[in-house]
Amino acid sequence: QVQLVESGGGLVQAGGSLRLSCAASGNIFSINTMGWYRQAPGKQRELVATISNTGIANYAEFVKGRFTISRDRPKNTVYLQMNNLKPEDTGVYYCNRRQIENVYWGQGTQVTVSS
């Protein structure tokens, strides 16, 4: 099993910044992909960004140029730096880890952007 613990959510005004963190522990394998998804009220969960264990990052179109995903491999931690936040970025942000055939999710952290 893998445990994912997120932190860093909160309330911010439009145009502001937040940094999310997600620390993985447990049965860790070196080959993996970590990422962030989000879910707004009444909407489906959607991909925000992912990063492979080799550092290859992918972003949803709606966050390109504003969000940056990174990871600290020795700490098994992934970060999401969110800049120029918009009210439509509001939602619960979930950390995700894929290794071998398994997928793990964190408990989610709330991000609220006020206009």
N, C-alpha and C positions, 0 to 999 in steps of 0.2 A: 504493500500500500504506500501511497504518497500523500502527504498532507501539504496543502497550500494555504498560506496565511497572508492575506492582503492587508494593506494599510495605506493611508494617505488620502482617502476621500474627504469630502467636506463641501462647504458652501463657499462659492466664489462669485464675484460679479463678472459679467460679460467682459471679455478682454483679459481676464486674469489667468493665472497659471496654477496648476496642481501637479504633484508628482506622486504617482502610485507605485507601491512596491509589493512584491509577492515573493515570499520565501518558501522554497520547497524543502521538505525533509522526508525521511523514510527510505523507501526502497528506490534509490536514485540510480538511473542508468545514464551513462555519458551521452548516448545518442538520443536526442530528444528535441522537441520543439516546444517552446513556451509562447504564450500569447495572452492577449486581452480581448474580451468580448464585452458587449454592453447590452442592456435591455432597458428600454424606456417603457413607461407605463402603457399598457395596452398594445405593445409591439413585441415582435419576436426578437430573440437574442440575435445579435449580429456581430460579425467579426470587426475588430478595430485594427489589430496589428499582431503579427507573429514574428518570432525570431528563432532561427535554428541554433543548434549547439555550435555551428561554425560561424554564427554571426550574421547570417543572411536574413534580412528583414523584409517583411511585406506589410503593406498598409492598405486599408480601405481608402477609396478615393476621397471620401469626405473628411479625412484627417490628414491627408498628405500636405506637408508644409507646416503643419501645426503641432502634430504629435511626433514624438520620437521614442522608439522602443530600444532598450538596451538590456544587457545582462552582465552579471558578475558570476562567471562560472564557478570559481572556488567557493562562493557563498550560495550557489544554487538559487540566485535571486534574479528576478526580472523586474525592470522598471518601465514606467510609462510616463514620460514627461509631456504634459499637456499645456500648450500655450495658446493664447488667443482663443480662449474658450467661449463657446456660444451657448445660448439657452438650449438649443437643440442637442447639445452634448449631455444634457441631464439624463441620468439613468443609474442603474446599478452596474458597476463594472466588475466583471468576473475574470479571475486569473485561470488559465488553462495550461495543462501540460500533457503532451502526448509522448509516450515512450513505449517502444515495442508495439503491442496492439492495444494498449490501455490509454484511456483518457481520464484525466482527473480535473476536478473543478474546485476552486476556492469558494468561500461562503459569500463573497461579493462585498463590495464597498460602494456606498452611495456617493455619487457626485451630483451636486445641484448647482446650476449656473443661473444666476438671476439676471434679469435684463435691466 
